[in-house]
Amino acid sequence: MNLIHIFRRTRFNINNIFDSFPTFWKYFLLGSAFVFFKTNLSAQQKVFPNKMNFIATPKPNSIIYNDTIYNGSRAYKALFLRTKDPQIIEAYKFHQTDKIWGSVLGTTGSIVLSLGVVYASSYHPNISRGTGWIMAGTGMIAAITGGYLINRANTDLLIATYLFNKRYALPNTSIGVSNNGLSVVVKL
């Protein structure tokens, strides 16, 4: 007896589960689920003034710093090379290599996966079905690896912005001289 026959015989229904609970617990579960999702989800990301803010979007990622939006590798490079900090520049370089290799592996993996499924599911005189399954498996592994590398590229850029904020977004204090005397200026 296979799983479909067992599933049909038990006649699983979501309403049967809720009928076993008293009415109070139904509303309590639904209300707590609503409160949980309401407190953990937000549609907007906070942008902190005088700090570098990384906004991860599907294409392209953005960094907002001093009321300016930086998009793309040239803008990031100009922004991070100004600091002359080796750790920030290294994180930026890791971001670039991971992004490039992730895009290459993701694209080729999806193409090889599609071709492998086509070759495995139909008859071709020159290509066996085993070769098609091998192509599908390697394509899937390459696509997953590409997605992982793109995710790691976003993490590298997030690390670079964190390091920048930790080192360069501190309040500055200076002493100014005016006609009335000395003054202390705190730039926040």
C-alpha positions as CSV (number, residue, x, y, z in Angstrom):
1,M,0.0,0.0,0.0
2,N,1.5,3.3,-1.0
3,L,1.4,6.7,0.7
4,I,-1.4,8.0,-1.5
5,H,-3.8,5.2,-0.4
6,I,-2.9,5.7,3.2
7,F,-3.5,9.5,2.9
8,R,-6.9,8.9,1.2
9,R,-8.0,6.4,3.8
10,T,-7.2,8.7,6.7
11,R,-9.1,11.6,5.1
12,F,-6.9,14.2,6.5
13,N,-8.6,17.6,6.8
14,I,-7.4,20.7,8.4
15,N,-10.9,21.5,9.8
16,N,-10.8,18.3,11.8
17,I,-7.7,19.5,13.7
18,F,-9.4,22.9,14.6
19,D,-12.6,21.2,15.6
20,S,-10.8,19.4,18.4
21,F,-9.7,22.7,19.9
22,P,-12.0,24.8,22.0
23,T,-13.0,28.1,20.5
24,F,-10.8,30.1,23.0
25,W,-7.7,28.2,21.8
26,K,-8.5,28.7,18.2
27,Y,-8.6,32.5,18.6
28,F,-5.6,32.4,20.9
29,L,-3.5,30.5,18.3
30,L,-4.6,32.8,15.4
31,G,-4.0,35.9,17.5
32,S,-0.5,34.9,18.7
33,A,0.4,34.0,15.1
34,F,-0.8,37.4,14.0
35,V,1.2,39.2,16.7
36,F,4.3,37.1,16.0
37,F,4.3,38.0,12.3
38,K,3.4,41.6,12.9
39,T,6.3,42.2,15.3
40,N,8.9,40.4,13.1
41,L,8.0,41.7,9.7
42,S,8.6,45.2,8.4
43,A,8.3,46.7,4.9
44,Q,11.0,49.3,5.3
45,Q,14.6,49.3,6.4
46,K,15.9,51.9,8.8
47,V,18.4,54.3,7.3
48,F,20.7,55.8,9.9
49,P,22.0,59.3,9.2
50,N,25.8,59.8,9.1
51,K,26.3,56.1,8.7
52,M,26.8,53.9,5.8
53,N,23.6,51.8,5.1
54,F,23.7,48.7,3.0
55,I,20.4,47.8,1.3
56,A,20.3,44.4,-0.2
57,T,18.2,44.3,-3.3
58,P,18.0,41.7,-6.1
59,K,19.8,43.9,-8.6
60,P,21.9,46.1,-7.9
61,N,22.7,46.4,-4.2
62,S,22.8,49.9,-2.9
63,I,24.7,51.7,-0.2
64,I,23.4,55.0,1.2
65,Y,25.9,57.3,2.7
66,N,25.7,61.0,3.4
67,D,22.4,61.3,1.5
68,T,24.0,59.8,-1.6
69,I,23.0,56.4,-3.2
70,Y,25.9,54.3,-4.4
71,N,25.1,51.6,-6.9
72,G,27.5,49.2,-8.6
73,S,31.1,48.2,-8.2
74,R,32.6,51.4,-9.5
75,A,30.8,53.5,-6.9
76,Y,31.6,51.0,-4.2
77,K,35.3,51.0,-5.2
78,A,35.5,54.8,-5.1
79,L,33.8,54.8,-1.7
80,F,35.9,52.1,-0.1
81,L,39.2,53.1,-1.6
82,R,38.9,56.5,-0.1
83,T,39.3,55.0,3.4
84,K,42.7,53.3,2.5
85,D,41.7,50.6,5.1
86,P,43.0,47.2,4.1
87,Q,40.2,45.2,5.8
88,I,37.5,47.2,4.1
89,I,39.1,47.0,0.7
90,E,39.7,43.2,1.2
91,A,36.0,42.7,2.0
92,Y,35.1,44.7,-1.1
93,K,37.4,42.5,-3.3
94,F,35.9,39.3,-1.8
95,H,32.4,40.8,-2.6
96,Q,33.5,41.3,-6.2
97,T,35.0,37.8,-6.7
98,D,32.1,36.1,-5.0
99,K,29.5,38.0,-7.1
100,I,31.2,37.3,-10.4
101,W,31.7,33.6,-9.7
102,G,28.2,33.3,-8.3
103,S,26.7,34.8,-11.4
104,V,28.7,32.6,-13.7
105,L,27.9,29.4,-11.8
106,G,24.3,30.3,-11.3
107,T,23.8,31.0,-15.0
108,T,25.7,28.0,-16.4
109,G,24.1,25.7,-13.7
110,S,20.6,26.7,-14.7
111,I,21.3,26.1,-18.4
112,V,23.0,22.7,-17.8
113,L,20.1,21.7,-15.4
114,S,17.5,22.5,-18.1
115,L,19.4,20.6,-20.8
116,G,20.0,17.7,-18.5
117,V,16.3,17.4,-17.7
118,V,15.4,17.6,-21.4
119,Y,18.0,14.8,-22.2
120,A,16.9,12.7,-19.3
121,S,13.2,12.8,-20.0
122,S,13.2,12.1,-23.7
123,Y,15.0,9.9,-26.2
124,H,18.0,11.3,-28.1
125,P,20.1,9.0,-30.3
126,N,23.5,10.5,-29.4
127,I,23.0,11.2,-25.6
128,S,21.9,8.6,-23.1
129,R,19.5,9.2,-20.3
130,G,22.2,8.6,-17.7
131,T,24.2,11.4,-19.2
132,G,21.1,13.6,-19.0
133,W,20.7,12.8,-15.3
134,I,24.4,13.5,-14.7
135,M,24.0,16.9,-16.4
136,A,20.9,17.7,-14.4
137,G,22.7,16.9,-11.1
138,T,25.8,18.9,-11.9
139,G,23.7,21.8,-13.1
140,M,21.7,21.8,-9.9
141,I,24.9,21.7,-7.8
142,A,26.4,24.5,-9.8
143,A,23.2,26.6,-9.5
144,I,23.1,26.1,-5.7
145,T,26.7,27.0,-5.4
146,G,26.2,30.1,-7.5
147,G,23.3,31.2,-5.2
148,Y,25.5,30.5,-2.1
149,L,28.3,32.7,-3.6
150,I,25.9,35.5,-4.4
151,N,24.6,35.4,-0.8
152,R,28.2,35.4,0.5
153,A,29.0,38.4,-1.7
154,N,26.1,40.3,0.0
155,T,27.6,39.2,3.3
156,D,31.0,40.5,2.3
157,L,29.5,43.9,1.4
158,L,27.6,44.0,4.7
159,I,30.9,43.3,6.6
160,A,32.6,46.2,4.7
161,T,29.8,48.6,5.6
162,Y,29.9,47.4,9.2
163,L,33.7,47.9,9.4
164,F,33.3,51.4,7.9
165,N,30.6,52.4,10.4
166,K,32.6,51.0,13.3
167,R,35.7,52.9,12.3
168,Y,34.6,56.1,10.6
169,A,31.0,56.9,11.6
170,L,31.9,58.0,15.1
171,P,30.9,61.5,16.5
172,N,33.7,64.0,16.0
173,T,34.6,66.6,18.6
174,S,36.5,69.7,17.9
175,I,37.3,73.0,19.6
176,G,36.5,76.2,17.8
177,V,37.7,79.7,18.4
178,S,35.3,82.6,17.8
179,N,35.1,86.3,18.8
180,N,33.3,85.4,22.1
181,G,35.9,82.7,23.1
182,L,36.4,79.0,22.9
183,S,33.6,76.6,22.0
184,V,33.3,72.8,21.8
185,V,31.6,71.4,18.7
186,V,30.3,67.8,18.7
187,K,29.4,66.6,15.2
188,L,26.8,63.9,15.5
